[in-house]
Amino acid sequence: MVSASSIEKTVSRAASVDGLELAVEVRHPAGAPALLFAHGFGQTRGAWRGASSALAAQGYRCVSFDARGHGESDWLPGGEYHMEQFIGDLRVLAHAELHKPILVGASMGGLLGLMLAGEIDPDAFRALVLVDITPRWETAGVERILAFMQAHPDGFASYAEAAEEIARYLPHRGGRKSEDQLRPLLREGADGRLRWHWDPALLGGELVRESERYQPRLMAAAAKVVVPVLLLSGGRSDVVSRDTVDEFLKLVPHAEHVELPRATHMVAGDANDAFTREIARFVGKLSSPDRSDAVTA
């Protein structure tokens, strides 16, 4: 293991199939076993900073990116975002890797991975790590997330005001985020107000409006996944429940499930040490000589 601070980090732009550019961050050189991190709706690649630093120090190549309409990636002119675009972006990044990556996908990122691996491109990934997401989810938990995202369309007057709002949303974390921690999450508009880093058009698009319509398709895709799968859920999550986990394990009987009891839906942020430990354990098993990279159908 090497010091996380000594790991080389590069940030570049990658063009998707429709020409939109994505911000991509890489820790560790090509050739190392690759982990491709896909964040949730309304997040950025920064959600993985702790995990990618720790896993890169263990010798993994960690690739994270801002989804279109999020963070430093391009926003779509006209704002007509839909699921197929996000799947296409993920596919481009997966095939850009020298070796098939292991997807670590949280929430939206995990659903995109399921669609890609189970329906569109079974050869995209070596394995899947799904972070607190199943093909069917608890509506109340998703509605709580969307209510937070929709709460301040006019933004905030200061970083302190934004920090207060986040603290109310995540009371179990304690403390307040600093201005340095908040700066990647907010953009300053021409009016001087600070607004979230994502395109407001996302909230009016089909990803929100039609999300539950995708559940039958996601369940069908999950049933066709043949690569190894680890589901990491939060014991305090209101998005994933015992019922949705049990349903998923029936669809994907070869999947492994680990619950992190103290974590909410924000698993990596709530329990990063346990989160990275479970990923390293799972990936380590994939590398053992007595296990193939795919499950026989």
C-alpha positions as CSV (number, residue, x, y, z in Angstrom):
1,M,0.0,0.0,0.0
2,V,1.2,3.5,-0.8
3,S,0.3,6.9,0.7
4,A,-2.9,8.3,-0.8
5,S,-1.2,11.7,-1.1
6,S,1.4,10.2,-3.4
7,I,-1.1,8.8,-5.9
8,E,-1.1,10.7,-9.2
9,K,-4.5,12.3,-10.0
10,T,-5.4,13.6,-13.4
11,V,-8.6,15.4,-14.5
12,S,-9.5,15.4,-18.2
13,R,-12.4,15.7,-20.6
14,A,-14.0,12.8,-22.5
15,A,-16.4,13.1,-25.4
16,S,-19.5,11.1,-25.3
17,V,-21.3,9.7,-28.4
18,D,-23.2,12.9,-29.0
19,G,-20.2,15.2,-28.5
20,L,-21.0,16.3,-24.9
21,E,-17.9,16.4,-22.8
22,L,-17.6,14.7,-19.4
23,A,-15.2,15.6,-16.6
24,V,-13.2,12.5,-15.8
25,E,-10.8,12.0,-12.8
26,V,-8.3,9.2,-12.7
27,R,-6.2,8.1,-9.7
28,H,-3.4,5.6,-10.5
29,P,-1.9,4.6,-13.8
30,A,-3.4,2.5,-16.6
31,G,-2.8,-1.2,-16.2
32,A,-3.9,-1.5,-12.6
33,P,-7.3,-3.2,-11.9
34,A,-9.9,-0.6,-12.7
35,L,-12.8,0.6,-10.7
36,L,-15.2,2.9,-12.5
37,F,-17.3,5.0,-10.1
38,A,-20.7,6.3,-11.2
39,H,-22.4,8.8,-8.8
40,G,-26.1,9.3,-8.0
41,F,-28.6,11.8,-9.3
42,G,-27.6,15.3,-8.2
43,Q,-24.1,14.3,-7.0
44,T,-20.7,14.7,-8.6
45,R,-17.5,12.6,-8.8
46,G,-16.6,14.3,-5.5
47,A,-18.9,11.8,-3.7
48,W,-16.2,9.2,-4.3
49,R,-13.1,11.2,-3.2
50,G,-12.6,9.3,0.0
51,A,-13.2,5.9,-1.4
52,S,-11.1,6.5,-4.6
53,S,-8.2,7.8,-2.6
54,A,-8.2,4.9,-0.3
55,L,-8.6,2.3,-3.0
56,A,-6.0,3.9,-5.3
57,A,-3.6,3.6,-2.3
58,Q,-4.3,-0.1,-2.4
59,G,-3.2,-0.4,-6.0
60,Y,-6.5,0.1,-7.9
61,R,-7.0,2.4,-10.9
62,C,-9.9,4.6,-9.8
63,V,-11.9,6.4,-12.5
64,S,-14.7,8.7,-11.5
65,F,-16.6,11.3,-13.6
66,D,-19.3,13.9,-13.4
67,A,-22.5,12.7,-15.3
68,R,-23.8,15.0,-18.0
69,G,-25.6,17.9,-16.4
70,H,-23.6,17.6,-13.2
71,G,-20.5,19.1,-11.8
72,E,-17.9,20.1,-14.4
73,S,-19.4,18.1,-17.2
74,D,-21.3,19.8,-20.0
75,W,-25.0,20.6,-19.7
76,L,-27.2,19.4,-22.5
77,P,-28.4,22.3,-24.7
78,G,-32.2,22.3,-24.4
79,G,-32.2,20.2,-21.3
80,E,-33.8,17.1,-22.7
81,Y,-32.0,14.5,-20.6
82,H,-33.1,10.9,-20.8
83,M,-31.9,7.5,-19.6
84,E,-30.3,6.3,-22.8
85,Q,-27.9,9.3,-22.9
86,F,-26.5,8.5,-19.4
87,I,-26.2,4.8,-20.3
88,G,-24.3,5.8,-23.5
89,D,-21.9,7.9,-21.5
90,L,-21.2,5.1,-19.1
91,R,-20.6,2.7,-21.9
92,V,-18.1,5.0,-23.5
93,L,-16.1,5.3,-20.3
94,A,-16.2,1.6,-19.6
95,H,-14.8,0.7,-23.0
96,A,-12.1,3.4,-22.7
97,E,-10.4,1.3,-20.1
98,L,-7.6,-1.0,-21.1
99,H,-9.2,-3.8,-19.0
100,K,-12.8,-4.3,-18.2
101,P,-13.6,-2.2,-15.2
102,I,-15.6,-3.1,-12.1
103,L,-18.5,-0.6,-11.8
104,V,-19.2,1.0,-8.5
105,G,-22.5,2.7,-9.0
106,A,-24.5,4.6,-6.4
107,S,-28.3,5.1,-6.9
108,M,-28.7,6.4,-10.4
109,G,-25.2,5.2,-11.3
110,G,-26.0,1.6,-10.2
111,L,-29.2,1.6,-12.2
112,L,-27.3,2.7,-15.3
113,G,-24.9,-0.2,-14.7
114,L,-27.7,-2.7,-14.4
115,M,-29.2,-1.6,-17.7
116,L,-25.8,-1.7,-19.4
117,A,-24.7,-5.1,-18.0
118,G,-28.0,-6.8,-18.2
119,E,-29.7,-5.5,-21.3
120,I,-27.4,-3.5,-23.6
121,D,-23.7,-4.6,-23.2
122,P,-23.0,-7.7,-21.1
123,D,-19.3,-7.2,-21.9
124,A,-19.0,-3.7,-20.4
125,F,-18.0,-4.7,-16.9
126,R,-16.1,-7.3,-15.0
127,A,-18.4,-7.0,-12.0
128,L,-20.9,-4.7,-10.4
129,V,-21.0,-3.0,-7.0
130,L,-24.4,-1.5,-6.5
131,V,-24.5,1.1,-3.7
132,D,-27.9,1.3,-2.0
133,I,-30.0,0.8,-5.1
134,T,-32.3,-2.0,-6.4
135,P,-34.4,-2.1,-9.5
136,R,-37.5,-1.2,-7.4
137,W,-37.0,1.4,-4.7
138,E,-39.0,3.0,-1.9
139,T,-40.8,6.0,-3.3
140,A,-40.8,8.0,-0.1
141,G,-37.0,8.0,0.1
142,V,-36.7,9.2,-3.5
143,E,-39.3,11.9,-2.9
144,R,-37.3,13.2,0.1
145,I,-34.2,13.5,-2.1
146,L,-36.1,15.4,-4.8
147,A,-37.7,17.7,-2.3
148,F,-34.2,18.7,-1.1
149,M,-33.0,19.3,-4.6
150,Q,-36.1,21.4,-5.5
151,A,-36.2,23.4,-2.3
152,H,-34.0,26.4,-3.3
153,P,-34.4,27.3,-7.0
154,D,-33.1,30.8,-6.2
155,G,-30.0,29.4,-4.6
156,F,-28.2,30.7,-1.5
157,A,-26.8,34.1,-0.5
158,S,-23.7,32.5,1.1
159,Y,-21.8,29.3,1.6
160,A,-22.9,29.4,5.3
161,E,-26.5,29.3,4.2
162,A,-25.9,26.4,2.0
163,A,-24.0,24.6,4.8
164,E,-27.0,25.1,7.1
165,E,-29.4,23.5,4.6
166,I,-27.1,20.5,4.1
167,A,-26.8,20.0,7.8
168,R,-30.6,19.9,8.1
169,Y,-30.8,17.4,5.3
170,L,-28.1,15.2,6.9
171,P,-28.4,15.7,10.6
172,H,-26.7,12.4,11.4
173,R,-23.4,13.7,10.0
174,G,-23.0,16.5,12.5
175,G,-21.0,19.7,11.9
176,R,-21.1,22.0,8.9
177,K,-19.3,21.8,5.6
178,S,-16.6,24.4,5.0
179,E,-16.5,26.8,2.1
180,D,-13.7,24.7,0.6
181,Q,-15.9,21.6,0.8
182,L,-18.9,23.4,-0.7
183,R,-17.2,25.2,-3.5
184,P,-17.3,22.1,-5.9
185,L,-21.0,21.7,-5.2
186,L,-22.1,25.2,-6.0
187,R,-21.9,27.6,-8.9
188,E,-22.1,31.4,-8.6
189,G,-24.6,32.9,-11.0
190,A,-24.5,36.3,-12.6
191,D,-26.7,37.6,-9.8
192,G,-24.2,36.5,-7.2
193,R,-26.4,33.7,-5.8
194,L,-24.9,30.3,-5.2
195,R,-26.8,27.4,-6.9
196,W,-26.3,23.7,-7.0
197,H,-23.8,22.3,-9.6
198,W,-26.4,20.4,-11.6
199,D,-28.6,21.6,-14.4
200,P,-32.1,22.5,-13.1
201,A,-33.6,21.0,-16.3
202,L,-32.8,17.6,-14.9
203,L,-35.6,17.9,-12.4
204,G,-38.2,18.4,-15.1
205,G,-36.8,15.6,-17.3
206,E,-37.9,12.0,-17.8
207,L,-35.3,10.7,-15.2
208,V,-37.6,12.2,-12.6
209,R,-40.9,12.3,-14.3
210,E,-40.8,8.8,-15.7
211,S,-38.5,7.1,-13.2
212,E,-40.9,4.4,-11.9
213,R,-41.8,3.5,-15.5
214,Y,-38.3,2.1,-15.8
215,Q,-38.7,-0.4,-13.0
216,P,-40.0,-3.4,-15.0
217,R,-37.2,-2.8,-17.5
218,L,-34.6,-2.6,-14.7
219,M,-35.9,-5.8,-13.1
220,A,-35.7,-7.6,-16.5
221,A,-32.1,-6.3,-17.0
222,A,-31.1,-7.4,-13.5
223,A,-32.3,-10.9,-14.1
224,K,-30.0,-11.2,-17.1
225,V,-26.8,-10.0,-15.3
226,V,-24.2,-12.7,-15.2
227,V,-21.1,-11.0,-13.9
228,P,-20.4,-11.0,-10.1
229,V,-22.5,-8.5,-8.1
230,L,-22.2,-7.0,-4.7
231,L,-25.1,-5.0,-3.3
232,L,-24.0,-2.6,-0.5
233,S,-27.0,-1.2,1.3
234,G,-27.4,1.3,4.2
235,G,-29.1,0.0,7.3
236,R,-30.7,3.4,7.8
237,S,-31.6,3.9,4.1
238,D,-35.1,5.0,3.1
239,V,-34.5,4.2,-0.5
240,V,-33.7,0.5,-0.2
241,S,-35.6,-1.7,2.1
242,R,-35.6,-5.4,3.2
243,D,-38.3,-6.0,0.7
244,T,-36.5,-4.5,-2.3
245,V,-33.3,-6.3,-1.3
246,D,-35.0,-9.6,-1.1
247,E,-36.7,-9.0,-4.4
248,F,-33.3,-8.2,-6.0
249,L,-31.6,-11.3,-4.6
250,K,-34.3,-13.4,-6.1
251,L,-33.7,-11.8,-9.5
252,V,-29.9,-12.1,-9.2
253,P,-29.4,-15.2,-7.0
254,H,-25.6,-15.1,-7.4
255,A,-25.4,-11.6,-6.0
256,E,-23.9,-11.0,-2.6
257,H,-25.5,-8.5,-0.2
258,V,-23.8,-6.6,2.7
259,E,-25.6,-4.1,4.8
260,L,-23.7,-1.3,6.5
261,P,-25.9,-0.8,9.6
262,R,-25.0,2.8,10.4
263,A,-25.3,4.2,6.8
264,T,-28.2,5.9,5.2
265,H,-28.7,6.1,1.4
266,M,-25.4,8.1,1.3
267,V,-23.4,5.0,2.0
268,A,-19.9,6.2,1.0
269,G,-20.2,9.4,2.9
270,D,-21.6,7.8,6.0
271,A,-19.3,4.8,6.3
272,N,-16.4,5.3,4.0
273,D,-14.0,3.0,5.8
274,A,-16.4,0.1,5.9
275,F,-17.5,0.9,2.3
276,T,-14.0,0.7,0.9
277,R,-13.2,-2.4,3.0
278,E,-16.1,-4.3,1.5
279,I,-15.2,-3.2,-2.1
280,A,-11.6,-4.4,-1.6
281,R,-12.7,-7.7,-0.1
282,F,-15.1,-8.3,-3.0
283,V,-12.6,-7.3,-5.7
284,G,-10.0,-9.4,-4.0
285,K,-12.2,-12.5,-4.4
286,L,-12.6,-11.8,-8.1
287,S,-8.8,-12.0,-8.5
288,S,-8.5,-15.4,-6.9
289,P,-7.5,-18.2,-9.3
290,D,-10.4,-20.4,-8.3
291,R,-13.2,-18.0,-9.4
292,S,-14.1,-16.9,-13.0
293,D,-15.1,-13.4,-13.8
294,A,-18.6,-14.4,-14.8
295,V,-21.2,-16.7,-13.4
296,T,-22.4,-19.5,-15.6
297,A,-26.0,-18.8,-16.6
